[in-house]
């Protein structure tokens, strides 16, 4: 079944094919209807990344579009970037190239959402251009209430399914990491990320949104780990970008900072690595994180075994007012430095 779906998905209509598709000859299914949902997912600025949260000056809203029919079959699950939905999405993805195993078709009736009633005149040229016996009318208030309840139910099911598939792909990615199979790991984490993007576009609950963000951070940080594996294909720049994005989804996920630091080290930016680690370790949730504290010691080159060199390092880090101030408030780092001083002092007595 997976091979068949892949083959069908591979045959989806391209942009060029969609522009020449004869929509007037597309089959029309009688007594059918579609429900279309448009959900805000964030804002897109100059970079291609979609940022969740508040509007940023100069950014454009990004939306997820979902179209399903009266058989509860999903025809479209797409991210609309940038800006609002256009008729191209309806024509290309829903009619000409719906999600498999659906085949090209159009519903016999198009009901315009009740809340869009003030905009019917603007929609009329597009709606009137669709083939006969296609027809349309405005939705009644009673219908809007019924459809809203149905859409909510399908949305809940869709979110849960997408999260489950993401978790499955994440686990496959973890197994690939264990085998040090970079290519497979990146593939599975990327697919997990796509399922999570689908989930966030389907109006998840507050609790589901929290889970989606948490798992997204893990998948991005793990994909960074795959990119940081030694050998051919290692890419510290891409790993750094993934690890930085992971922290935007979950600022309390320690591995996001650890992998940023490692990427900076591989890129020869030791100072940036220390900046990332000290910033993370100042967060109460990370203060005792062993991996982050280990990485910070390593970023400073480790604690010297020579008493004179250790004394000079301590003066620079903890005493000299013009020295390196970044680690002075990192309690676990200070404790480790103090313990090392006592150790080498006892050895030399």
Secondary structure, DSSP 8 states (H G I E B T S, - for coil): -HHHHHHHHHTS--HHHHHH--GGGS-EETT--EEEEEEEEEEE-SSS-EE-SS--TT-EEEEEEEEEETTS-EEEEEEE-SSS--HHIIIIIIIIS-STT--S-EESEEEE-GGGGGGHHHHHHHHHTS-TT-EEEE--HHHHHHHHHHHHHHHHHHHHHHHHHHHHHHHHHHHHHHTT-HHHHHHHHHHHHHHHHHHHTT---HHHHHHHHHHHHHHHHHHHHHHHSSSTT--HHHHHHHHHHHHHH-TT-HHHHHHHHHHHHHTT-HHHHHHHHHHHHTSTTTTT-HHHHHHHHHHTT---SSHHHHHHHHIIIII-TTS--TTTT-HHHHHHHHHHHHHHHHHH-
